[in-house]
Amino acid sequence: MQVLLYECFSGIAGDMNLGALIDVGVPESHLRQELSLLNLDDEYELVVSKASKQGIFGTNVNVSCRPTHRHRNLPHIQSLIKNSDLPDAVEATSLTVFQNLAEAEAKIHGITPEEVHFHEVGATDAIVDVVGAAICLNYLKPDSVACGPVELGSGTVKCEHGVMPVPAPATAELLKNRPTTRGRVRGEATTPTGAAILSGIVDSFEMPIDFCVARIGYGIGQKDFEVPNVLRVSIGEAQSSLERETNIEIECNIDDMSAEALGAAVDRLFRVGALDVFVTPIVMKKSRPAHRLSVLCRQLDESSIVEAVLQETTTLGVRTHRVNKHMIPRRVEQVTTRFGIVNVKLGTLPDGSTRWKVEHDDIQAIATDKELPYLQVRSQVNDDVAKEIADHE
């Protein structure tokens, strides 16, 4: 599995990201050609050059903007991207990054994302940085994007709203529930645009353990810090055939809820984004029978899931900890059977063999529609799927 790894030991800004991605292998000509589809060539000049910081050589990108009186909010930027001829994948990534940025700014200022006037983050250089990042990612096409802890910096920074603490409020919001470091450098190491790009493209905020690096690129920053102000990106192969993911596990013990009430809580937790929910019978102090509620969720959903647990159950508190998941690569395919098309989940084991299972809901729907026994339908569907898979191997 090919992995694109970010090492943000001096933070990340939009121009540093473009420099690193060009340095690791994206042709400058390809980036320029794709950016021209935005029809913003009269608003900026893209300057790409070789540079160094404290002995580390890499690529420096500077987006020099020409004076303009245009003011853009989220709908304007969305329209600009959607009306271009950019590839669908580039469009989708760009819209996700700007949506994340707008939602962070809106939460800070107490308004809706559509009301956010982007000021510096909506200026032409940020549009070039964000769309450029999506273009480069689409060119490299990694199977996964990983990122280690992100350095945020220290002190204060001047922005449109005055002097703000580092990290800027939008940066802190965008990287909430992600691993960060502070104080390694004096000043703003990670900008809101850089944080928004990470929030939109990174699949896993953890360093891969068994990683064989093929290419390394350095994006040279504009500032001078105590450590080299560079962003390092690497492309390589994850040696394990298993997929990895870091989740948050939320637990609590409950001894005063009925089974019906617990069932309602489980349904609500799935609706608000839980990846998995399960209830385990336990015995508490004084031999009281009880249940342990366990919820698995993404790191960015931790706060909302904790709130839902406290609202839907009688517990007075929860325990949380990180868990690392190791999973076989899996996909869902549609297979034609005697009853019609069903969804089949297929997983590839480390030895290359395939394990599969037909979705329960599809079998149940067929049994109900045909008024046939569930076990009969499952057996016949499994026979059809097994033959179809064998014919294609």
Backbone hydrogen bonds in HBPLUS format (Angstrom, degrees):
<---DONOR---> <-ACCEPTOR-->    atom                        ^
c    i                          cat <-CA-CA->   ^        H-A-AA   ^      H-
h    n   atom  resd res      DA  || num        DHA   H-A  angle D-A-AA Bond
n    s   type  num  typ     dist DA aas  dist angle  dist       angle   num
A0238-ALA N   A0001-MET O   2.88 MM 237  5.44 167.1  1.90 160.0 161.6     1
A0143-ASP N   A0002-GLN O   2.87 MM 141  5.23 135.2  2.08 130.4 144.2     2
A0144-SER N   A0002-GLN O   3.24 MM 142  6.65 138.0  2.43 153.9 160.9     3
A0003-VAL N   A0236-GLY O   2.78 MM 233  5.53 166.6  1.80 160.6 165.3     4
A0236-GLY N   A0003-VAL O   3.10 MM 233  5.53 158.4  2.15 151.8 158.6     5
A0004-LEU N   A0144-SER O   2.94 MM 140  6.38 158.6  1.99 154.7 161.1     6
A0146-ALA N   A0004-LEU O   2.89 MM 142  6.20 158.1  1.94 149.4 156.5     7
A0005-LEU N   A0234-SER O   2.79 MM 229  5.08 167.9  1.81 155.1 158.8     8
A0234-SER N   A0005-LEU O   2.93 MM 229  5.08 151.4  2.01 139.1 148.4     9
A0006-TYR N   A0146-ALA O   2.89 MM 140  6.22 156.5  1.94 142.6 149.7    10
A0148-GLY N   A0006-TYR O   3.23 MM 142  6.56 159.7  2.27 163.3 164.1    11
A0007-GLU N   A0232-ARG O   2.89 MM 225  5.27 152.2  1.97 167.9 168.7    12
A0232-ARG N   A0007-GLU O   3.43 MM 225  5.27 165.8  2.45 150.5 146.5    13
A0011-GLY N   A0008-CYS O   3.09 MM   3  4.61 162.7  2.12 102.3 101.9    14
A0151-GLU N   A0008-CYS O   3.05 MM 143  6.11 171.6  2.05 162.6 163.3    15
A0191-THR N   A0012-ILE O   3.20 MM 179  6.66 153.5  2.27 153.1 158.0    16
A0017-ASN N   A0013-ALA O   2.99 MM   4  6.24 154.7  2.05 155.2 162.4    17
A0018-LEU N   A0014-GLY O   3.19 MM   4  6.50 157.2  2.25 144.4 149.5    18
A0019-GLY N   A0015-ASP O   2.99 MM   4  6.22 162.2  2.03 148.4 153.4    19
A0020-ALA N   A0016-MET O   2.93 MM   4  6.16 159.6  1.97 150.9 155.8    20
A0021-LEU N   A0017-ASN O   3.01 MM   4  6.20 160.9  2.04 152.0 156.8    21
A0022-ILE N   A0018-LEU O   2.98 MM   4  6.16 153.8  2.05 150.8 157.5    22
A0023-ASP N   A0019-GLY O   2.92 MM   4  6.04 156.8  1.97 144.4 151.8    23
A0024-VAL N   A0020-ALA O   2.94 MM   4  6.14 135.3  2.14 140.9 152.2    24
A0026-VAL N   A0021-LEU O   3.10 MM   5  5.97 163.6  2.13 148.4 147.9    25
A0025-GLY N   A0022-ILE O   3.13 MM   3  5.37 153.0  2.21 102.9 111.2    26
A0030-HIS N   A0027-PRO O   3.09 MM   3  5.27 123.0  2.43  99.3 113.0    27
A0031-LEU N   A0027-PRO O   3.19 MM   4  6.60 161.4  2.22 154.5 158.6    28
A0032-ARG N   A0028-GLU O   2.99 MM   4  6.27 165.4  2.02 155.0 158.6    29
A0033-GLN N   A0029-SER O   2.95 MM   4  6.08 161.6  1.99 146.2 151.5    30
A0034-GLU N   A0030-HIS O   3.01 MM   4  6.19 165.9  2.03 154.5 157.5    31
A0035-LEU N   A0031-LEU O   2.94 MM   4  6.05 161.4  1.97 151.4 157.2    32
A0036-SER N   A0032-ARG O   3.05 MM   4  6.20 141.3  2.21 144.2 153.5    33
A0037-LEU N   A0034-GLU O   3.06 MM   3  5.58 156.4  2.12 112.2 119.3    34
A0038-LEU N   A0035-LEU O   3.02 MM   3  5.75 168.0  2.03 120.9 124.9    35
A0039-ASN N   A0036-SER O   3.11 MM   3  5.55 160.1  2.15 111.4 117.5    36
A0043-GLU N   A0040-LEU O   2.83 MM   3  5.45 165.6  1.85 125.6 130.3    37
A0066-ARG N   A0043-GLU O   2.82 MM  23  5.17 167.0  1.84 130.2 134.7    38
A0045-GLU N   A0064-SER O   2.71 MM  19  5.06 140.5  1.86 138.1 151.7    39
A0064-SER N   A0045-GLU O   2.86 MM  19  5.06 157.8  1.91 164.3 157.6    40
A0047-VAL N   A0062-ASN O   2.92 MM  15  5.13 173.2  1.92 155.3 157.2    41
A0062-ASN N   A0047-VAL O   2.88 MM  15  5.13 157.8  1.93 149.9 156.8    42
A0049-SER N   A0060-ASN O   2.96 MM  11  5.32 160.7  2.00 153.4 159.1    43
A0060-ASN N   A0049-SER O   2.75 MM  11  5.32 176.2  1.75 170.2 171.1    44
A0051-ALA N   A0058-GLY O   3.13 MM   7  5.71 162.1  2.17 136.6 140.4    45
A0058-GLY N   A0051-ALA O   2.91 MM   7  5.71 160.7  1.95 163.8 164.6    46
A0053-LYS N   A0056-ILE O   3.00 MM   3  5.29 148.5  2.10 137.1 144.0    47
A0056-ILE N   A0053-LYS O   3.04 MM   3  5.29 168.2  2.05 115.6 119.3    48
A0059-THR N   A0218-TYR O   2.96 MM 159  6.31 165.5  1.98 162.9 160.6    49
A0220-ILE N   A0059-THR O   2.95 MM 161  5.73 167.2  1.96 134.1 138.3    50
A0077-ILE N   A0073-ASN O   3.04 MM   4  6.35 162.3  2.07 159.0 164.1    51
A0078-GLN N   A0074-LEU O   2.84 MM   4  6.04 165.9  1.86 163.4 167.7    52
A0079-SER N   A0075-PRO O   2.94 MM   4  6.04 158.4  1.98 144.7 150.4    53
A0080-LEU N   A0076-HIS O   2.94 MM   4  6.18 155.9  2.00 146.9 153.8    54
A0081-ILE N   A0077-ILE O   3.04 MM   4  6.29 160.2  2.08 152.7 156.5    55
A0082-LYS N   A0078-GLN O   2.92 MM   4  6.05 168.7  1.93 153.5 157.1    56
A0083-ASN N   A0079-SER O   2.94 MM   4  5.88 148.8  2.04 146.6 153.6    57
A0084-SER N   A0081-ILE O   3.22 MM   3  5.41 160.0  2.26 105.3 111.3    58
A0090-VAL N   A0087-PRO O   3.09 MM   3  5.34 118.4  2.49 103.2 117.8    59
A0091-GLU N   A0087-PRO O   2.97 MM   4  6.26 164.1  1.99 159.8 164.8    60
A0092-ALA N   A0088-ASP O   2.89 MM   4  6.09 164.1  1.91 153.4 157.4    61
A0093-THR N   A0089-ALA O   3.09 MM   4  6.22 167.0  2.10 147.0 150.2    62
A0094-SER N   A0090-VAL O   3.00 MM   4  6.08 166.5  2.02 151.2 155.5    63
A0095-LEU N   A0091-GLU O   2.96 MM   4  6.12 163.5  1.99 153.4 157.8    64
A0096-THR N   A0092-ALA O   3.04 MM   4  6.21 154.1  2.11 146.0 153.1    65
A0097-VAL N   A0093-THR O   3.04 MM   4  6.30 162.3  2.07 154.5 158.1    66
A0098-PHE N   A0094-SER O   3.09 MM   4  6.35 168.5  2.11 153.5 156.1    67
A0099-GLN N   A0095-LEU O   2.89 MM   4  5.95 150.1  1.98 143.8 152.7    68
A0100-ASN N   A0096-THR O   2.94 MM   4  6.15 161.7  1.97 150.8 155.3    69
A0101-LEU N   A0097-VAL O   3.01 MM   4  6.25 156.9  2.06 147.0 153.5    70
A0102-ALA N   A0098-PHE O   2.87 MM   4  6.01 158.8  1.92 146.2 151.8    71
A0103-GLU N   A0099-GLN O   2.91 MM   4  6.11 160.3  1.95 152.3 157.5    72
A0104-ALA N   A0100-ASN O   3.03 MM   4  6.23 152.7  2.11 144.6 151.7    73
A0105-GLU N   A0101-LEU O   3.04 MM   4  6.28 167.4  2.06 151.6 154.5    74
A0106-ALA N   A0102-ALA O   2.84 MM   4  5.95 157.2  1.89 147.9 155.1    75
A0107-LYS N   A0103-GLU O   3.03 MM   4  6.12 156.8  2.09 142.6 147.8    76
A0108-ILE N   A0104-ALA O   3.21 MM   4  6.45 156.3  2.27 146.6 152.5    77
A0109-HIS N   A0105-GLU O   3.04 MM   4  6.25 159.0  2.09 151.9 157.0    78
A0110-GLY N   A0106-ALA O   2.82 MM   4  5.67 115.6  2.24 143.3 156.8    79
A0111-ILE N   A0106-ALA O   3.06 MM   5  4.89 156.8  2.12 134.2 139.4    80
A0115-GLU N   A0112-THR O   2.96 MM   3  5.30 143.9  2.09 109.0 119.7    81
A0116-VAL N   A0113-PRO O   3.24 MM   3  5.42 157.2  2.30 104.5 111.3    82
A0121-VAL N   A0118-PHE O   2.92 MM   3  5.19 125.1  2.23 156.8 141.8    83
A0122-GLY N   A0119-HIS O   3.30 MM   3  5.47 144.5  2.43 101.0 110.8    84
A0123-ALA N   A0120-GLU O   3.30 MM   3  5.12 159.3  2.35  97.3 103.3    85
A0126-ALA N   A0123-ALA O   3.07 MM   3  5.59 125.4  2.37 110.1 122.6    86
A0127-ILE N   A0123-ALA O   3.23 MM   4  6.64 155.8  2.30 151.6 158.8    87
A0128-VAL N   A0124-THR O   2.95 MM   4  6.23 160.0  1.99 155.5 160.7    88
A0129-ASP N   A0125-ASP O   2.86 MM   4  6.08 155.0  1.92 143.2 150.8    89
A0130-VAL N   A0126-ALA O   2.88 MM   4  6.03 167.0  1.90 152.7 155.0    90
A0131-VAL N   A0127-ILE O   2.96 MM   4  5.94 165.6  1.98 151.0 154.2    91
A0132-GLY N   A0128-VAL O   2.77 MM   4  5.45 145.5  1.88 134.9 146.4    92
A0133-ALA N   A0129-ASP O   2.97 MM   4  6.06 147.7  2.08 135.7 143.8    93
A0134-ALA N   A0130-VAL O   3.13 MM   4  6.49 156.6  2.19 148.0 153.6    94
A0135-ILE N   A0131-VAL O   2.90 MM   4  6.18 151.8  1.98 148.8 157.0    95
A0136-CYS N   A0132-GLY O   2.96 MM   4  6.20 163.7  1.98 152.5 156.0    96
A0137-LEU N   A0133-ALA O   2.93 MM   4  6.13 160.0  1.97 149.0 155.0    97
A0138-ASN N   A0134-ALA O   2.98 MM   4  6.08 156.8  2.03 143.6 149.8    98
A0139-TYR N   A0135-ILE O   2.99 MM   4  6.27 141.1  2.15 141.9 152.8    99
A0139-TYR N   A0136-CYS O   3.15 MM   3  5.04 122.3  2.50  90.9 105.6   100
A0140-LEU N   A0136-CYS O   2.98 MM   4  6.26 161.4  2.01 154.6 158.4   101
A0141-LYS N   A0137-LEU O   2.86 MM   4  5.88 155.9  1.91 150.2 157.3   102
A0203-ASP N   A0145-VAL O   2.79 MM  58  5.28 152.2  1.86 137.0 146.1   103
A0204-SER N   A0145-VAL O   3.24 MM  59  6.67 151.9  2.32 153.0 158.4   104
A0147-CYS N   A0204-SER O   2.99 MM  57  6.45 142.5  2.14 153.9 158.7   105
A0150-VAL N   A0179-PRO O   3.13 MM  29  6.57 154.8  2.19 132.5 134.9   106
A0181-THR N   A0150-VAL O   2.92 MM  31  5.93 155.2  1.98 128.4 129.4   107
A0152-LEU N   A0181-THR O   2.86 MM  29  6.15 156.8  1.91 157.2 161.7   108
A0189-ALA N   A0152-LEU O   3.09 MM  37  5.01 160.0  2.13 123.7 123.1   109
A0183-GLY N   A0153-GLY O   3.10 MM  30  5.07 158.4  2.15 111.4 116.6   110
A0154-SER N   A0187-GLY O   2.96 MM  33  5.14 145.7  2.08 132.1 140.4   111
A0187-GLY N   A0154-SER O   2.88 MM  33  5.14 141.8  2.03 126.4 138.8   112
A0166-VAL N   A0155-GLY O   2.89 MM  11  5.46 148.9  1.99 148.7 139.8   113
A0157-VAL N   A0164-MET O   2.77 MM   7  5.33 152.5  1.84 152.6 161.5   114
A0164-MET N   A0157-VAL O   2.81 MM   7  5.33 173.3  1.81 157.5 158.7   115
A0159-CYS N   A0162-GLY O   2.85 MM   3  5.29 157.3  1.90 142.8 150.3   116
A0162-GLY N   A0159-CYS O   3.03 MM   3  5.29 165.6  2.06 113.7 118.0   117
A0171-THR N   A0168-ALA O   2.90 MM   3  5.22 115.7  2.33 109.1 125.4   118
A0172-ALA N   A0168-ALA O   2.96 MM   4  6.27 162.7  1.99 162.7 168.4   119
A0173-GLU N   A0169-PRO O   2.98 MM   4  6.17 156.9  2.04 147.7 153.9   120
A0174-LEU N   A0170-ALA O   2.94 MM   4  6.10 161.3  1.97 150.5 155.2   121
A0175-LEU N   A0171-THR O   3.10 MM   4  6.26 145.2  2.23 147.9 156.1   122
A0176-LYS N   A0173-GLU O   3.33 MM   3  5.22 164.3  2.36 106.1 106.3   123
A0178-ARG N   A0175-LEU O   3.12 MM   3  5.31 147.3  2.23 130.4 126.7   124
A0195-ALA N   A0191-THR O   2.88 MM   4  6.16 163.1  1.91 158.3 163.1   125
A0196-ALA N   A0192-PRO O   2.84 MM   4  5.99 154.3  1.91 146.4 153.6   126
A0197-ILE N   A0193-THR O   2.98 MM   4  6.22 155.2  2.04 148.8 154.9   127
A0198-LEU N   A0194-GLY O   3.13 MM   4  6.43 163.8  2.15 150.1 153.5   128
A0199-SER N   A0195-ALA O   2.94 MM   4  6.17 159.0  1.99 147.7 154.0   129
A0200-GLY N   A0196-ALA O   3.10 MM   4  6.28 134.6  2.31 141.5 152.3   130
A0200-GLY N   A0197-ILE O   3.14 MM   3  5.26 134.3  2.36  98.3 110.6   131
A0201-ILE N   A0197-ILE O   3.14 MM   4  6.30 130.7  2.39 148.0 160.3   132
A0201-ILE N   A0198-LEU O   3.30 MM   3  5.42 141.3  2.46 100.5 110.4   133
A0202-VAL N   A0198-LEU O   3.07 MM   4  5.50 165.3  2.09 150.0 151.1   134
A0239-GLN N   A0210-ASP O   2.95 MM  29  5.52 161.6  1.99 143.0 148.9   135
A0212-CYS N   A0237-GLU O   2.92 MM  25  5.21 174.4  1.93 151.3 152.2   136
A0237-GLU N   A0212-CYS O   2.90 MM  25  5.21 147.4  2.01 144.3 144.6   137
A0214-ALA N   A0235-ILE O   2.73 MM  21  5.73 164.3  1.76 146.3 151.4   138
A0215-ARG N   A0235-ILE O   3.07 MM  20  5.24 158.8  2.12 145.3 150.4   139
A0235-ILE N   A0215-ARG O   2.87 MM  20  5.24 160.3  1.91 148.4 153.2   140
A0217-GLY N   A0233-VAL O   2.80 MM  16  5.29 162.4  1.84 163.0 166.2   141
A0233-VAL N   A0217-GLY O   2.93 MM  16  5.29 165.0  1.96 152.0 156.6   142
A0219-GLY N   A0231-LEU O   2.82 MM  12  4.96 161.2  1.85 144.8 151.2   143
A0231-LEU N   A0219-GLY O   2.89 MM  12  4.96 153.5  1.96 139.0 147.9   144
A0221-GLY N   A0229-ASN O   2.87 MM   8  5.35 162.7  1.90 162.1 159.7   145
A0230-VAL N   A0228-PRO O   2.92 MM   2  5.62 128.5  2.20 107.5  92.1   146
A0243-GLU N   A0327-MET O   2.56 MM  84  4.95 156.2  1.61 166.0 162.5   147
A0327-MET N   A0243-GLU O   2.73 MM  84  4.95 168.7  1.74 149.9 153.8   148
A0245-GLU N   A0325-LYS O   3.07 MM  80  5.14 145.3  2.20 139.1 143.7   149
A0325-LYS N   A0245-GLU O   2.74 MM  80  5.14 175.0  1.74 164.6 165.9   150
A0247-ASN N   A0323-VAL O   2.95 MM  76  5.43 164.1  1.98 162.5 165.7   151
A0323-VAL N   A0247-ASN O   2.93 MM  76  5.43 163.2  1.95 147.9 149.7   152
A0248-ILE N   A0297-CYS O   2.86 MM  49  5.38 170.1  1.87 159.5 163.0   153
A0297-CYS N   A0248-ILE O   2.95 MM  49  5.38 155.3  2.01 151.2 159.1   154
A0249-GLU N   A0321-HIS O   2.87 MM  72  5.55 174.7  1.87 167.5 168.2   155
A0321-HIS N   A0249-GLU O   3.13 MM  72  5.55 143.6  2.27 142.8 153.6   156
A0250-ILE N   A0295-VAL O   2.78 MM  45  5.04 164.4  1.80 152.2 157.5   157
A0295-VAL N   A0250-ILE O   2.81 MM  45  5.04 152.8  1.89 149.2 157.4   158
A0251-GLU N   A0319-ARG O   2.84 MM  68  5.15 159.9  1.88 149.1 155.7   159
A0319-ARG N   A0251-GLU O   2.83 MM  68  5.15 160.6  1.86 149.9 156.3   160
A0252-CYS N   A0293-LEU O   3.12 MM  41  5.48 138.8  2.30 143.7 153.9   161
A0293-LEU N   A0252-CYS O   2.89 MM  41  5.48 157.7  1.94 168.2 171.1   162
A0254-ILE N   A0291-HIS O   2.78 MM  37  5.30 166.3  1.80 161.5 166.4   163
A0291-HIS N   A0254-ILE O   2.84 MM  37  5.30 159.0  1.88 150.8 157.9   164
A0262-LEU N   A0258-SER O   2.99 MM   4  6.30 158.1  2.04 151.8 158.0   165
A0263-GLY N   A0259-ALA O   2.90 MM   4  6.09 152.6  1.98 145.4 153.1   166
A0264-ALA N   A0260-GLU O   3.04 MM   4  6.37 151.2  2.13 145.6 152.7   167
A0265-ALA N   A0261-ALA O   3.05 MM   4  6.33 151.0  2.14 143.6 151.5   168
A0266-VAL N   A0262-LEU O   2.91 MM   4  6.21 156.0  1.97 151.4 157.5   169
A0267-ASP N   A0263-GLY O   3.08 MM   4  6.35 161.2  2.12 148.5 152.8   170
A0268-ARG N   A0264-ALA O   3.07 MM   4  6.31 158.8  2.12 146.6 152.0   171
A0269-LEU N   A0265-ALA O   2.99 MM   4  6.22 158.2  2.03 151.5 157.1   172
A0270-PHE N   A0266-VAL O   3.18 MM   4  6.47 155.5  2.24 151.0 156.5   173
A0271-ARG N   A0267-ASP O   3.14 MM   4  6.42 152.3  2.22 143.4 151.2   174
A0272-VAL N   A0268-ARG O   3.07 MM   4  6.39 140.9  2.23 148.4 158.4   175
A0274-ALA N   A0269-LEU O   3.00 MM   5  5.58 159.7  2.04 152.3 149.2   176
A0273-GLY N   A0270-PHE O   3.25 MM   3  5.41 165.2  2.28 106.9 110.1   177
A0275-LEU N   A0296-LEU O   2.72 MM  21  5.42 148.5  1.82 150.8 158.6   178
A0276-ASP N   A0296-LEU O   3.35 MM  20  5.08 151.8  2.43 131.8 131.9   179
A0296-LEU N   A0276-ASP O   2.85 MM  20  5.08 167.9  1.87 153.0 154.6   180
A0278-PHE N   A0294-SER O   2.99 MM  16  5.43 159.0  2.04 151.9 157.9   181
A0294-SER N   A0278-PHE O   2.96 MM  16  5.43 167.0  1.97 167.7 171.0   182
A0280-THR N   A0292-ARG O   2.95 MM  12  5.06 159.5  1.99 139.4 145.8   183
A0292-ARG N   A0280-THR O   2.77 MM  12  5.06 159.5  1.82 144.9 151.8   184
A0282-ILE N   A0290-ALA O   2.94 MM   8  5.27 170.4  1.95 132.1 133.2   185
A0290-ALA N   A0282-ILE O   2.93 MM   8  5.27 156.9  1.98 155.3 150.4   186
A0284-MET N   A0288-ARG O   2.79 MM   4  5.11 166.8  1.81 159.4 156.2   187
A0288-ARG N   A0285-LYS O   3.34 MM   3  6.08 159.4  2.39 115.8 119.0   188
A0301-ASP N   A0298-ARG O   3.02 MM   3  5.32 147.9  2.13 107.0 116.9   189
A0302-GLU N   A0299-GLN O   3.26 MM   3  5.41 168.7  2.27 110.5 113.1   190
A0305-ILE N   A0301-ASP O   3.02 MM   4  6.13 158.6  2.06 160.7 167.4   191
A0306-VAL N   A0302-GLU O   2.94 MM   4  6.11 164.0  1.96 158.1 162.3   192
A0307-GLU N   A0303-SER O   3.05 MM   4  6.27 161.9  2.08 149.0 153.9   193
A0308-ALA N   A0304-SER O   3.04 MM   4  6.26 152.0  2.12 139.1 146.5   194
A0309-VAL N   A0305-ILE O   2.94 MM   4  6.25 156.3  2.00 153.2 159.1   195
A0310-LEU N   A0306-VAL O   3.04 MM   4  6.32 163.4  2.07 154.2 158.0   196
A0311-GLN N   A0307-GLU O   2.96 MM   4  6.17 142.7  2.10 143.2 154.0   197
A0312-GLU N   A0308-ALA O   2.89 MM   4  5.93 157.3  1.94 152.5 157.7   198
A0313-THR N   A0309-VAL O   3.05 MM   4  5.82 133.4  2.28 146.2 152.9   199
A0348-THR N   A0329-PRO O   2.96 MM  19  5.67 156.9  2.02 160.1 167.6   200
A0331-ARG N   A0346-LEU O   2.89 MM  15  5.44 149.5  1.98 151.4 161.5   201
A0346-LEU N   A0331-ARG O   2.81 MM  15  5.44 167.2  1.83 166.4 170.5   202
A0333-GLU N   A0344-VAL O   2.89 MM  11  5.32 162.0  1.92 153.4 155.4   203
A0344-VAL N   A0333-GLU O   2.77 MM  11  5.32 164.1  1.80 161.4 167.0   204
A0335-VAL N   A0342-VAL O   2.91 MM   7  5.51 163.2  1.94 160.8 164.9   205
A0342-VAL N   A0335-VAL O   2.91 MM   7  5.51 159.2  1.96 150.9 156.0   206
A0337-THR N   A0340-GLY O   2.81 MM   3  5.05 155.8  1.87 126.6 135.0   207
A0340-GLY N   A0337-THR O   3.03 MM   3  5.05 160.1  2.07 105.5 111.9   208
A0359-GLU N   A0343-ASN O   2.99 MM  16  5.78 172.3  2.00 165.5 163.9   209
A0345-LYS N   A0357-LYS O   2.92 MM  12  5.38 161.7  1.95 160.5 154.4   210
A0357-LYS N   A0345-LYS O   2.94 MM  12  5.38 140.7  2.10 143.5 155.5   211
A0347-GLY N   A0355-ARG O   2.69 MM   8  5.12 162.5  1.72 159.8 165.1   212
A0355-ARG N   A0347-GLY O   2.81 MM   8  5.12 164.3  1.84 153.7 158.8   213
A0349-LEU N   A0353-SER O   2.84 MM   4  5.41 159.2  1.88 160.3 165.3   214
A0352-GLY N   A0349-LEU O   2.80 MM   3  5.31 161.9  1.83 125.1 128.6   215
A0362-ASP N   A0359-GLU O   3.16 MM   3  5.57 129.1  2.44 105.9 117.8   216
A0363-ILE N   A0359-GLU O   3.37 MM   4  6.81 158.4  2.42 151.2 156.6   217
A0364-GLN N   A0360-HIS O   2.88 MM   4  6.14 166.2  1.90 162.5 166.8   218
A0365-ALA N   A0361-ASP O   2.92 MM   4  6.02 154.4  1.98 141.1 148.1   219
A0366-ILE N   A0362-ASP O   3.07 MM   4  6.30 157.1  2.13 146.0 151.4   220
A0367-ALA N   A0363-ILE O   2.95 MM   4  6.20 167.2  1.97 154.9 158.3   221
A0368-THR N   A0364-GLN O   2.96 MM   4  6.14 157.9  2.01 149.5 155.2   222
A0369-ASP N   A0365-ALA O   2.92 MM   4  6.03 163.6  1.95 147.4 152.5   223
A0370-LYS N   A0366-ILE O   2.81 MM   4  5.88 163.9  1.84 157.9 161.7   224
A0371-GLU N   A0367-ALA O   2.89 MM   4  5.49 115.0  2.32 129.4 143.3   225
A0372-LEU N   A0367-ALA O   3.00 MM   5  4.86 150.2  2.10 133.9 142.3   226
A0377-VAL N   A0373-PRO O   3.11 MM   4  6.44 166.2  2.13 158.2 161.4   227
A0378-ARG N   A0374-TYR O   2.87 MM   4  6.12 165.4  1.90 158.1 162.6   228
A0379-SER N   A0375-LEU O   3.06 MM   4  6.15 159.9  2.10 142.3 147.1   229
A0380-GLN N   A0376-GLN O   3.07 MM   4  6.32 164.4  2.10 153.0 156.8   230
A0381-VAL N   A0377-VAL O   2.85 MM   4  5.96 164.7  1.87 156.9 161.8   231
A0382-ASN N   A0378-ARG O   2.94 MM   4  5.98 161.6  1.97 146.8 152.2   232
A0383-ASP N   A0379-SER O   3.06 MM   4  6.27 150.3  2.15 141.1 148.9   233
A0384-ASP N   A0380-GLN O   3.08 MM   4  6.36 159.0  2.12 147.8 152.7   234
A0385-VAL N   A0381-VAL O   2.89 MM   4  6.14 162.8  1.92 156.2 161.0   235
A0386-ALA N   A0382-ASN O   2.88 MM   4  5.95 163.6  1.90 148.7 153.5   236
A0387-LYS N   A0383-ASP O   3.12 MM   4  6.30 156.9  2.18 144.5 150.1   237
A0388-GLU N   A0384-ASP O   2.99 MM   4  6.21 157.6  2.04 146.4 153.0   238
A0389-ILE N   A0385-VAL O   2.88 MM   4  6.10 161.8  1.92 156.8 161.1   239
A0390-ALA N   A0386-ALA O   3.00 MM   4  6.09 159.6  2.04 143.6 149.7   240
A0391-ASP N   A0387-LYS O   2.99 MM   4  6.14 152.0  2.07 147.0 153.8   241
A0392-HIS N   A0389-ILE O   3.11 MM   3  5.27 138.0  2.30  99.9 111.5   242
A0393-GLU N   A0390-ALA O   3.34 MM   3  5.31 159.5  2.38 100.4 106.4   243
